[in-house]
Amino acid sequence: METVLRSAKATVIISPERPTVLIGERINPTGKRRLAAALQSGDLSLVKEEAVAQVEAGADVLDVNVGAAGVDEVDLLPKAVRLVIETVDVPVAIDTSNLQALAEALDVYRELAPEGKPLVNSVNGEEERLAQVLPLVKEHRAAVIGLCMDDEGIPSTAERRVEIARKIVEQAEALGIPRADVVIDCLALTVAADHTAGRVTLETIWRVREELGVNMTLGVSNVSFGLPERETINQAFLVMAIQAGVNCPIVDVAKVRPAILAADLLLGRDVYAGQYIRAYRRRTKGR
């Protein structure tokens, strides 16, 4: 099962047999006051800085989200996507719940990379959302992230989340979107509120891999919300999620790449430890 993403100059292949693909999360104003303030004033300089820094840190794909209070996403998201595409060579994940902004940003992507293939972040199991987003994904020959939630929220059981994942995959296929172009997010909830939350997510990941065979992403940081030393929890959970089947997590690449490289090595996805050793040499050069 290969999900292929393309920019104007680069191709990224997401597959269970290949090393983990890293989607950089930092172009997102949630919890980032400085970035939010810049976006509110129409200043995209931090977007450019983050794009360069994340690719230098090893990001394979960049998530682009400008959804801060007071921001006109229809105006700013296409500009941010254009800037990222013109600044770095990696594919982009267009991250918005605003349909018009998504359509405008997809048009920009097609203009700058006519043979390109972005990732749309995201759709969920709500009928209305599926009806709105999937036709755009089909029209622009994109791939899409499917969230295991619907109009009743995020289910507390793995069984129900798998049902939603199956619904998204089947509706995409019915519209002519290949199964390989649907990337499922099984969703992480905080273990501070429910000590079984991490286990449920891991079970969902395993079942989606076994039953649907699709590639999977995950934003891991929610799992540690409200707890001390969150990075320790996040890294442990991330490695467990990769072992269970996640192969393109949305992460702060600079913080977690060494752990992901080690996970890929131990799972037999890094021939003769070549990727691990090259990354080590780059990090330690000049010491």
C-alpha positions in Angstrom: 0.0 0.0 0.0 1.8 3.1 -1.3 0.6 6.7 -0.8 2.5 8.9 -3.2 2.8 12.6 -2.6 4.5 15.0 -5.0 5.8 18.6 -5.0 7.2 20.2 -8.1 10.6 18.6 -7.5 10.2 15.8 -5.0 8.2 12.6 -4.6 7.5 11.1 -1.1 6.2 7.5 -0.8 4.4 6.4 2.3 4.4 2.6 2.7 4.6 0.0 5.6 7.8 -1.4 3.9 9.6 2.0 3.8 11.1 4.2 6.5 8.7 6.4 8.4 7.7 9.6 6.6 7.8 12.7 8.8 5.1 15.4 8.5 6.3 18.6 10.1 3.7 20.1 12.4 5.2 23.5 13.2 3.4 25.7 10.7 0.3 25.7 12.9 -0.6 28.6 15.2 -2.3 26.4 17.8 -0.4 27.0 21.0 2.2 29.3 19.3 1.5 32.9 20.2 4.2 34.4 18.1 3.1 32.6 15.0 -0.5 33.4 15.6 0.3 37.1 16.1 2.3 37.1 12.9 -0.5 35.5 10.9 -3.1 37.8 12.3 -1.0 40.7 10.9 -0.6 39.0 7.6 3.1 38.4 8.2 4.3 35.1 6.7 8.0 35.5 7.5 7.7 32.9 10.4 6.0 30.5 8.0 9.1 30.7 5.7 11.5 30.3 8.6 9.6 27.2 10.0 9.5 25.7 6.5 13.2 25.9 6.1 14.0 24.8 9.6 11.8 21.7 9.5 13.1 20.5 6.2 16.7 20.9 7.4 15.7 18.9 10.5 14.5 16.1 8.2 10.8 16.7 7.5 9.5 14.9 4.4 6.2 16.8 4.2 5.1 20.1 5.7 1.6 20.6 7.3 0.4 24.2 6.6 -2.3 25.6 8.9 -3.0 29.3 9.3 -6.2 28.9 11.4 -5.7 31.6 14.1 -8.5 33.8 15.5 -9.1 36.8 13.2 -7.3 35.3 10.3 -9.0 35.3 6.9 -8.0 31.7 5.8 -9.4 32.1 2.4 -6.9 34.9 1.8 -4.0 33.7 3.8 -3.9 30.0 3.4 -3.2 30.1 -0.4 -0.5 32.6 0.2 1.1 30.5 2.9 1.0 27.4 0.7 2.5 29.3 -2.2 5.3 30.6 0.0 6.1 27.1 1.3 6.1 25.6 -2.2 8.4 28.3 -3.4 10.7 28.0 -0.4 11.2 24.3 0.0 10.9 21.2 -2.3 8.8 18.9 -0.1 5.1 18.1 -0.6 2.5 20.0 1.5 -0.3 18.9 3.7 -3.1 21.6 3.4 -4.6 21.8 6.9 -7.9 23.6 7.2 -11.6 23.0 8.0 -12.5 26.0 5.7 -13.7 24.5 2.4 -13.2 27.7 0.4 -9.7 28.1 1.8 -9.0 24.5 0.9 -10.2 24.9 -2.6 -8.1 28.1 -3.1 -5.0 26.4 -1.7 -5.4 23.3 -3.9 -5.6 25.6 -6.9 -2.3 27.2 -5.9 -0.7 23.8 -5.5 -1.9 22.7 -9.0 -0.6 26.0 -10.5 2.9 25.7 -9.0 3.1 21.9 -9.3 0.9 20.8 -12.2 1.9 17.1 -11.7 2.1 17.4 -8.0 0.0 15.7 -5.4 -0.7 17.3 -2.0 -2.2 15.8 1.2 -5.5 17.2 2.4 -5.8 17.5 6.2 -8.6 16.4 6.7 -12.0 14.7 6.4 -13.9 12.8 9.1 -16.9 10.5 9.2 -19.6 13.2 9.2 -21.7 12.7 6.1 -21.7 16.4 5.3 -18.0 16.7 5.6 -17.4 13.7 3.4 -19.7 15.1 0.8 -17.9 18.4 0.8 -14.2 17.4 1.0 -14.0 14.1 -1.0 -15.0 15.7 -4.3 -12.2 18.3 -3.9 -9.7 15.5 -3.2 -10.9 13.7 -6.3 -10.8 16.8 -8.5 -7.3 17.7 -7.5 -5.9 14.2 -7.5 -4.9 14.6 -3.9 -4.5 12.3 -1.0 -6.5 12.8 2.2 -6.3 12.2 5.9 -9.3 10.6 7.4 -10.0 11.2 11.1 -11.7 8.4 13.2 -14.5 10.7 14.4 -17.9 11.7 13.3 -20.8 13.9 14.4 -20.8 12.1 17.8 -17.2 13.0 18.5 -14.2 10.7 19.0 -15.4 7.2 20.0 -14.1 5.7 23.1 -13.7 2.2 21.6 -11.4 0.8 18.9 -14.2 -1.0 17.3 -16.2 2.2 16.6 -13.1 4.1 15.4 -12.4 1.3 12.9 -16.0 1.5 11.7 -15.5 5.1 10.9 -12.2 4.5 9.2 -13.9 1.9 7.0 -16.7 4.3 6.2 -14.2 7.0 5.0 -12.2 4.5 2.9 -15.4 3.0 1.3 -16.9 6.4 0.5 -13.6 7.6 -1.0 -13.4 4.5 -3.1 -17.0 4.9 -4.3 -16.0 8.3 -5.6 -13.0 7.0 -7.4 -10.3 7.9 -4.9 -7.9 4.9 -4.5 -7.7 3.3 -1.1 -4.0 4.1 -1.1 -4.8 7.8 -1.2 -6.6 7.7 2.2 -4.4 8.0 5.2 -6.2 7.3 8.5 -5.6 9.1 11.8 -6.8 6.9 14.7 -6.6 9.9 17.1 -4.9 10.2 20.4 -6.6 11.4 23.6 -5.0 12.2 26.9 -4.3 9.4 29.3 -4.6 11.9 32.2 -8.4 11.8 31.7 -8.6 8.1 30.8 -5.8 5.7 31.6 -6.9 3.4 28.7 -6.9 6.1 26.0 -3.4 5.2 24.7 -4.2 1.5 24.6 -7.4 2.2 22.6 -5.5 4.3 20.0 -2.9 1.6 19.6 -5.5 -1.1 19.3 -7.3 1.0 16.6 -4.0 1.5 14.7 -3.3 -2.3 14.7 -6.8 -3.1 13.6 -6.9 -0.5 10.8 -3.6 -1.9 9.5 -4.9 -5.5 9.6 -8.4 -4.9 8.3 -8.0 -2.0 5.9 -4.3 -2.0 5.0 -4.1 1.8 4.6 -1.3 4.0 5.7 -1.7 6.0 8.9 -0.7 9.3 10.5 -1.1 10.4 14.1 -0.6 13.6 16.1 0.8 12.1 19.3 1.0 15.1 21.7 -2.6 15.0 22.9 -1.8 11.7 24.7 0.3 13.5 27.3 -1.9 16.6 27.9 -2.0 17.7 31.5 1.0 15.6 32.6 4.6 16.5 33.5 7.5 15.7 31.2 5.3 15.4 28.2 8.1 14.8 25.7 9.0 11.6 27.4 5.4 10.3 27.1 5.1 11.5 23.6 8.2 9.8 22.4 7.4 6.5 24.0 3.9 6.6 22.6 5.1 7.6 19.1 7.5 4.6 18.9 4.7 2.3 20.1 2.4 3.8 17.4 5.0 3.2 14.7 5.4 -0.4 15.7 1.6 -0.8 15.6 1.3 0.7 12.1 1.6 4.5 12.0 4.0 5.4 9.2 3.6 9.1 8.6 3.1 10.9 12.0 2.6 14.6 12.3 5.4 15.7 14.6 7.9 18.3 15.7 10.7 16.7 13.6 13.7 18.3 15.3 12.6 16.8 18.7 11.6 13.3 17.7 13.5 12.3 14.5 16.3 10.4 16.4 13.7 8.2 18.1 11.9 7.6 14.9 15.1 6.7 13.1 15.9 4.2 15.9 12.4 2.7 15.6 12.8 2.2 11.8 16.2 0.6 12.4 14.8 -1.9 14.9 11.8 -2.7 12.7 14.1 -3.6 9.8 13.3 -0.6 7.6 16.8 0.8 7.5 19.1 -1.3 5.4 22.5 -1.7 7.2 21.5 1.3 9.4 22.4 3.6 6.6 19.7 6.2 7.3 20.4 6.2 11.1 24.2 6.6 10.5 23.8 9.4 8.0 21.5 11.3 10.3 24.0 10.8 13.2 26.9 12.2 11.1 24.9 15.3 10.1 23.9 16.0 13.7 27.5 15.5 15.0 29.4 17.2 12.2 31.8 19.8 13.6 31.8 18.5 17.1 
